[in-house]
């Protein structure tokens, strides 16, 4: 197995979704490749962190009043008067519905965790290989050309600027705007400069399936040595990626997420 295959299968590997034979081949590669081993460990830590954020996100928890009402209904049907066949059928139907809802919620959370982890990984990798080392296999293209070739509304960000509020570290300058691809995922990419370092504002394209994701409110995440601020706005996921401190990344995110959202509002 080659390093490229390991990167492609990494998410499925940490989610334990691979066949036994494929897992064995991948593990054999990790035993002799420190770089891939470090990347898989980083992906595993990222996924664990996102899952923890979901578990502690108050807006994703079952409302206490709903849980209390449901408990009361189930107890009322489980004790007291004998249960007639018709009532038993209704109780079983209710219990089955509860299990389906709980199971669907757990499955949705796990899918969201996996997809958000994959998005964060790709955003960080795009920043690293496009904005820093310029090693993307496919050359970036202008935003208007990306819209013509692939659809979307990237060109609406051609003139977007940071919010007027002054940042504590001085001016935030936009260096470049383009559309680029990492591992098959297309991003609208605004490269910026702040405190003498390059940062990336990345917007996941509509076709990348960000519409049904809900990012937990976890502030700035540490991902593979970088700090990432993330949010979603309708069908798009947005990221600010940098090696600056958490407070700096939060400032840049506040300066950019609003103007980007407003520019795309009419799309």
N, C-alpha and C positions, 0 to 999 in steps of 0.2 A: 504494500500500500504506500502511495506517495503522499507528501505533505498536503498537496492540493485536495486529495480525497479526504484526508483527515479533517481539513477545514470545512469541507462540504458536509461531512457527517457528524461534526462536533456536537451540534445541538441535539441530534437524535441520540448520540452516544450518552450524553449526560442525562437525557430523559429516559434512558434504558429502553429505547424503541427499536434497536437494531437486532437483526438475527444473530444467533449465537456465533455462527461462522464469521460474520462481518465484525462482530465485537472482538473476537479472538485475533483477527488480522489487525484491527486497529490498536489493540492493546500491545501486540507485538511491535508495531511501529513506535508506539509511545515509549516502550522500553529502551529504544535505541535513538530516540530523537528528543533532546531536551527542549527544543523550541516548540514543537507541537505539544509536548507534555505541559509546558508552561501555559500555552494558549488554552488547552482543555481545562486546566486547573482554574484559570481566570474565568472561563465561561461557567464553570461549576459554581465558583464563588458569586458570580454575577447573578446566576439564576437563584441561588439560595437567598441572596439579599433581596431580590425582587419578590420572591415568595414570602419572605418575612414581612416586607412592606405591605403586601396584599393582606396578610393575616392580621396586621395591626392597623389597616386603613379603616377608619370609622365609617366612611361613606359606603363601604362594601359589606358591612356587617348586617346581619338580620336585625330588623328593628325589634326592641324588647317587647313592645306591645303586640306585635305579630306573633312572636314566639310564645308569649303568655296566653294569647287567645287560642292559638293552636294547641298548646298543652291542655288547656281547659276542655276543648272540644274532644280531644283524644281520651282524656281521663273520663269524661262523661260517658263516652261510648264503651269504655273498657270495664267499668264497674257499675254497680247499681242493679237496675232491673235486667232480667234476662234479655238477651239480644235475639230478636226474631230474625229469621233468614233475610228478610228485606233490609232490616237495619244492619245486619252483619255485612251484607253486600255493600251497603253505602259506606260503612266504616272501613271495609277493606279497600274500597275505591279511594277514600280519603287518604288512608295510610299509604297506598301506592302512589297517589299524587304527591304526597309529601316526599317520599323517597325519590321520585323522579325529579322534583324541584331541587332537592338537596344534591342529588347526584349530578344534575345538569349544572348547578352552580359550581360544584367542585371541578367538574370537567372544564367549564368555561374558564375558571380561575387558572387551572393548570395550562390550558391552551394560551391564555393571555400572558401568563408568566413566560412561557416558552417563546412566544412571538415577540414580546417586549425585550426579552434577553437577546434574541437574534437581531432585533432592530438596533439596540444599543451597541451590540458588538459590531455591526456593520457600520454604524455612524462613527464609532471610534476608529475603526479600520480605514474608513474613507478619509477622515481627517488626517490620519497618520500617513497614508500612502498617496493622498492627493495634495493636501495643503503643506505637508512637511517634507516628504521624501520624493514626491513626484514619480511614483512607481506604479501607477495604475496601468494595467494592460491596455485599456481603451482610453484614448485621448479625450479630455473634456470638450464639450461643444457649447456654443452660445445658447442662452435660454430660449430665444425666439426659434432657433433651429430645432431645439428639443421639442418645443410645442408643435412645430410643423410635422416632425417625424413620429412623435410618440403621443401627441395629444397632451392635454393638461393646461396649466395656467402659469407656468414658471416665469414667463415674460413679464407678468405683473410685478415681479420683484426687481425689475431692471433699475428702478429709481428709488427703491425703498431706502430710508436712512434711519440711523438710530434715533430714539426719542431725544427730545431737547434737553432733558435733565442731565446735568453734568455728572460724569463719573468721577469717583474719588481719585482714580489713577491717571486722569488726564483724558485727552480725546480718544475716541474709538473710531478708527478709520477703516473704511471698506477698501480692500485691495483688489478683489476680483469677484466676478459673478459668472457662474457657468452651471452646466448640467453634467454630472459624472456618474459612473457606475462602479460599484464594488460588489463582486460576487453575484452579479445579476440584479442587484437592487439599485434603482436609479434615484439619485438625490438632486434636488436643487441646492447648490452650494454657494454660499456667500463667505468668502475668505476675508477675515478682518485682522487688524493689528491693534493690540492694546498692551501697554507696558512693555513694549519692545518684543512681544511674542505674537505669533500667529494663532488665531482662533478660527473655528468654523461654526457658521450657522447652517444647519442642514435641515432640509424639509423633505420628508419621504414622499415620493410621488403618489398620486391617488391610486394607481394600479397596484401599489405594494400592499394594499389591504390594511391600512391603518384605521379605517372608518369605525370598526367595532371594538377598538382597544380603548381601555381607560387606564391611564397611567396613575398609579397611586401617588399621593402627595408626599413625596419623600425628599423634596428639595434637590440638592445636588448629589449625584451618585459617583462613587469611585469605580471606574471601569478600566481595567487593564492599564493602570498607571495614569489615567487621565480623569479629569472631572467633567461630568456631563449633567447639564440641566435639561430636562425633557418635559414636554407637555403635548397635548393634542388639541387640535382645533378643527372640529368637524371631521372631514375625511383625511386629515393630514396629521402626521406626527412631526414635531419640531425639536431640534436639539441644538444646544451650544456646547461645543467640545473644546477643551483646552487643558494645558498642564498648569495653568495658574491656580491660585488658591480658591477655595470654595466661595468665599465672599466676592472675589473678583468675577467668578463665573456667574454668580447670582446677579450681580450688577449688570453684566453684559446681557444676560437673559432678559432682565426687566427692560433694558433699553431696546432689545430687538424683537421679542415675541409680540409685543403690542403692535408695532408698525407692520410687521409681517402679516399678522392676522387681519389688520385693517386693509392692507393691500390686496389680500386674497378674498376679502369678504364678498365681493361681487362675482366671484368665479362660479 
